[in-house]
Amino acid sequence: MATAAQIREHYDSLAFIYRTFWGDHIHHGLFVEGEESPEEAQVKLLEHCGRLVRLGGGEKILDVGCGHGGTLLHFARNRNCSGMGLTLSPKQARIATESAERAGLSQRLTFVVDDADRFAFPEAEFDVVWAMESSEHFSGKTKFLANAAAGVRPGGRLLVAAWTGSMLSSRVREVARAFLCPELWTVHQYAEAAEAAGWSVLQSEDLTAKIIRTWEICQQRAQGVKAAIRLLPRAAREFVEGIDIILDAYRSGDLTYTVITASESGGKPES
């Protein structure tokens, strides 16, 4: 099973590679028309998810698995939000902090290096807990959902955008192996654990058909620099090899991309 140290090393060592393939936003793009640039599609995914989680403006957000800080920077610029970003990677935190400083947003945004499985969530401090393509790496998803419920103010919201699928599928297990995910969950597992943690699930939306082009673009870019890839460190080569693996899993239907939103119910988690 992938450890926090392995995941940290992965993101530290591949910071340049991820920015090359994805840019400042380390997450999928939402291709509504199909002709969007990757950057346009990534912003569309953020805006779509912002609407789902009812971002009206001015909220305080905890972005768990914040990458290079792109999500918080976007909502700080466009929705007057503030917040904290949490990442395992010191290199990602440094990039995010420098970006916030350049944007004049360092008074509203902070970035912390810590493990989501051990992080002491400030109690009732945030309006929204946001986990976009990060919960796949959490070994304690149940604990995360409970901590997130404790970390929001009354009526606070949760957004989880995740690769979803059953570990009974060999394709899903292969994705988990290739991308250092201790375990992937089904939509039902997320919903059941969220309800038990004190959340009321508002909806879950399957966006697979609209995000899969992200990996098709990555595949095209990788093929375009195939000769250079052989010269990259092993971790980078393994990442590129994973592109075909995740595309196959998505195309088979075994793996899906799901956005789940929930609100704090005010009830106590089940014991």
KAMO-V555669 format. One record per pair of residues at least 12 apart in sequence whose ideal C-beta (glycine too) atoms are under 8 Angstrom apart, sorted by sequence separation. I is the first residue (numbers start at 1). J is the second residue. If there is no record, write none. Layout:
i->I j->J
i->I j->J
This chain:
i->29 j->41
i->30 j->42
i->32 j->44
i->163 j->175
i->172 j->184
i->28 j->41
i->29 j->42
i->31 j->44
i->72 j->85
i->96 j->109
i->131 j->144
i->145 j->158
i->191 j->204
i->25 j->39
i->28 j->42
i->30 j->44
i->61 j->75
i->71 j->85
i->97 j->111
i->190 j->204
i->23 j->38
i->27 j->42
i->29 j->44
i->30 j->45
i->96 j->111
i->22 j->38
i->23 j->39
i->29 j->45
i->59 j->75
i->69 j->85
i->167 j->183
i->25 j->42
i->28 j->45
i->131 j->148
i->167 j->184
i->187 j->204
i->25 j->43
i->27 j->45
i->30 j->48
i->93 j->111
i->116 j->134
i->163 j->181
i->166 j->184
i->222 j->240
i->23 j->42
i->66 j->85
i->93 j->112
i->129 j->148
i->165 j->184
i->22 j->42
i->55 j->75
i->59 j->79
i->61 j->81
i->63 j->83
i->66 j->86
i->67 j->87
i->93 j->113
i->164 j->184
i->166 j->186
i->25 j->46
i->58 j->79
i->60 j->81
i->61 j->82
i->62 j->83
i->63 j->84
i->65 j->86
i->66 j->87
i->116 j->137
i->117 j->138
i->163 j->184
i->164 j->185
i->165 j->186
i->222 j->243
i->57 j->79
i->58 j->80
i->59 j->81
i->60 j->82
i->61 j->83
i->62 j->84
i->63 j->85
i->64 j->86
i->65 j->87
i->116 j->138
i->117 j->139
i->129 j->151
i->162 j->184
i->164 j->186
i->56 j->79
i->57 j->80
i->58 j->81
i->59 j->82
i->60 j->83
i->61 j->84
i->63 j->86
i->69 j->92
i->73 j->96
i->90 j->113
i->117 j->140
i->129 j->152
i->162 j->185
i->164 j->187
i->55 j->79
i->57 j->81
i->59 j->83
i->62 j->86
i->68 j->92
i->72 j->96
i->76 j->100
i->85 j->109
i->87 j->111
i->89 j->113
i->128 j->152
i->219 j->243
i->46 j->71
i->50 j->75
i->67 j->92
i->83 j->108
i->84 j->109
i->85 j->110
i->86 j->111
i->87 j->112
i->88 j->113
i->126 j->151
i->127 j->152
i->135 j->160
i->218 j->243
i->219 j->244
i->55 j->81
i->66 j->92
i->69 j->95
i->73 j->99
i->77 j->103
i->82 j->108
i->83 j->109
i->84 j->110
i->85 j->111
i->86 j->112
i->87 j->113
i->88 j->114
i->117 j->143
i->121 j->147
i->124 j->150
i->125 j->151
i->126 j->152
i->127 j->153
i->136 j->162
i->164 j->190
i->68 j->95
i->69 j->96
i->73 j->100
i->76 j->103
i->81 j->108
i->82 j->109
i->83 j->110
i->84 j->111
i->85 j->112
i->88 j->115
i->117 j->144
i->121 j->148
i->123 j->150
i->124 j->151
i->125 j->152
i->126 j->153
i->129 j->156
i->131 j->158
i->132 j->159
i->135 j->162
i->136 j->163
i->42 j->70
i->46 j->74
i->68 j->96
i->69 j->97
i->72 j->100
i->77 j->105
i->84 j->112
i->86 j->114
i->88 j->116
i->116 j->144
i->119 j->147
i->123 j->151
i->124 j->152
i->125 j->153
i->128 j->156
i->129 j->157
i->131 j->159
i->132 j->160
i->133 j->161
i->162 j->190
i->215 j->243
i->219 j->247
i->46 j->75
i->50 j->79
i->67 j->96
i->76 j->105
i->121 j->150
i->122 j->151
i->124 j->153
i->127 j->156
i->128 j->157
i->129 j->158
i->130 j->159
i->131 j->160
i->132 j->161
i->133 j->162
i->66 j->96
i->69 j->99
i->73 j->103
i->86 j->116
i->121 j->151
i->124 j->154
i->126 j->156
i->127 j->157
i->128 j->158
i->129 j->159
i->131 j->161
i->133 j->163
i->160 j->190
i->43 j->74
i->68 j->99
i->69 j->100
i->128 j->159
i->131 j->162
i->215 j->246
i->216 j->247
i->73 j->105
i->76 j->108
i->215 j->247
i->76 j->109
i->86 j->119
i->160 j->194
i->212 j->247
i->215 j->250
i->73 j->109
i->158 j->194
i->72 j->109
i->212 j->250
i->212 j->251
i->27 j->67
i->69 j->109
i->136 j->176
i->26 j->67
i->158 j->199
i->25 j->67
i->26 j->68
i->69 j->111
i->84 j->126
i->141 j->183
i->208 j->250
i->25 j->68
i->83 j->126
i->136 j->179
i->137 j->180
i->139 j->182
i->24 j->68
i->26 j->70
i->27 j->71
i->137 j->181
i->138 j->182
i->139 j->183
i->141 j->185
i->24 j->69
i->25 j->70
i->66 j->111
i->136 j->181
i->137 j->182
i->157 j->202
i->212 j->257
i->24 j->70
i->25 j->71
i->211 j->257
i->23 j->70
i->208 j->255
i->136 j->184
i->141 j->189
i->145 j->193
i->149 j->197
i->208 j->256
i->18 j->67
i->19 j->68
i->24 j->73
i->25 j->74
i->88 j->137
i->141 j->190
i->145 j->194
i->148 j->197
i->149 j->198
i->208 j->257
i->135 j->185
i->149 j->199
i->206 j->256
i->207 j->257
i->65 j->116
i->142 j->193
i->145 j->196
i->146 j->197
i->148 j->199
i->206 j->257
i->207 j->258
i->64 j->116
i->141 j->193
i->145 j->197
i->146 j->198
i->206 j->258
i->207 j->259
i->15 j->68
i->205 j->258
i->142 j->196
i->145 j->199
i->204 j->258
i->205 j->259
i->64 j->119
i->135 j->190
i->142 j->197
i->204 j->259
i->205 j->260
i->204 j->260
i->203 j->260
i->204 j->261
i->203 j->261
i->62 j->121
i->71 j->130
i->201 j->260
i->202 j->261
i->178 j->238
i->201 j->261
i->202 j->262
i->71 j->132
i->201 j->262
i->202 j->263
i->200 j->262
i->62 j->125
i->178 j->241
i->179 j->242
i->199 j->262
i->200 j->263
i->62 j->126
i->178 j->242
i->199 j->263
i->200 j->264
i->60 j->125
i->61 j->126
i->64 j->129
i->199 j->264
i->200 j->265
i->60 j->126
i->61 j->127
i->62 j->128
i->64 j->130
i->65 j->131
i->194 j->260
i->198 j->264
i->199 j->265
i->60 j->127
i->61 j->128
i->62 j->129
i->63 j->130
i->64 j->131
i->65 j->132
i->175 j->242
i->178 j->245
i->179 j->246
i->198 j->265
i->59 j->127
i->60 j->128
i->61 j->129
i->62 j->130
i->63 j->131
i->65 j->133
i->178 j->246
i->190 j->258
i->194 j->262
i->198 j->266
i->59 j->128
i->61 j->130
i->63 j->132
i->65 j->134
i->187 j->256
i->191 j->260
i->198 j->267
i->64 j->134
i->65 j->135
i->175 j->245
i->190 j->260
i->198 j->268
i->64 j->135
i->174 j->245
i->175 j->246
i->184 j->255
i->187 j->258
i->198 j->269
i->65 j->137
i->197 j->269
i->55 j->128
i->187 j->260
i->196 j->269
i->15 j->89
i->171 j->245
i->175 j->249
i->196 j->270
i->24 j->99
i->53 j->128
i->174 j->249
i->11 j->87
i->15 j->91
i->11 j->88
i->12 j->89
i->15 j->92
i->53 j->130
i->171 j->248
i->172 j->249
i->11 j->89
i->12 j->90
i->171 j->249
i->12 j->91
i->8 j->88
i->11 j->91
i->12 j->92
i->15 j->95
i->64 j->144
i->169 j->249
i->175 j->255
i->7 j->88
i->8 j->89
i->11 j->92
i->49 j->130
i->171 j->252
i->8 j->90
i->172 j->254
i->49 j->132
i->163 j->246
i->171 j->254
i->172 j->255
i->4 j->88
i->64 j->148
i->165 j->249
i->171 j->255
i->169 j->254
i->62 j->148
i->169 j->255
i->166 j->254
i->62 j->151
i->165 j->254
i->165 j->255
i->164 j->255
i->165 j->256
i->163 j->255
i->164 j->256
i->163 j->256
i->164 j->257
i->163 j->257
i->164 j->258
i->162 j->257
i->161 j->257
i->162 j->258
i->161 j->258
i->161 j->259
i->162 j->260
i->160 j->259
i->161 j->260
i->159 j->259
i->160 j->260
i->159 j->260
i->160 j->261
i->158 j->260
i->159 j->261
i->54 j->157
i->158 j->261
i->53 j->157
i->157 j->261
i->158 j->262
i->27 j->132
i->28 j->133
i->53 j->158
i->157 j->262
i->158 j->263
i->27 j->133
i->53 j->159
i->157 j->263
i->158 j->264
i->26 j->133
i->52 j->159
i->156 j->263
i->157 j->264
i->155 j->263
i->156 j->264
i->155 j->264
i->49 j->159
i->154 j->264
i->4 j->115
i->153 j->264
i->49 j->161
i->152 j->264
i->154 j->266
i->4 j->117
i->149 j->264
i->45 j->161
i->149 j->269
i->146 j->269
i->7 j->137
i->27 j->161
i->2 j->137
i->4 j->139
i->1 j->139
i->52 j->202
i->52 j->203
i->52 j->205
i->45 j->207
i->45 j->211
i->10 j->180
i->41 j->213
i->7 j->180
i->41 j->214
i->6 j->180
i->38 j->214
i->30 j->207
i->2 j->180
i->32 j->210
i->2 j->181
i->31 j->210
i->34 j->213
i->38 j->217
i->2 j->182
i->30 j->210
i->31 j->211
i->1 j->182
i->30 j->211
i->1 j->183
i->29 j->211
i->31 j->213
i->28 j->211
i->31 j->214
i->29 j->213
i->29 j->214
i->28 j->214
i->21 j->218
i->21 j->221
i->20 j->221
i->52 j->259
i->53 j->261
i->52 j->261
i->49 j->259
i->48 j->259
i->17 j->232
i->17 j->236
i->13 j->233
i->14 j->235
i->13 j->235
i->14 j->236
i->17 j->239
i->13 j->236
i->10 j->235
i->14 j->239
i->9 j->235
i->28 j->257
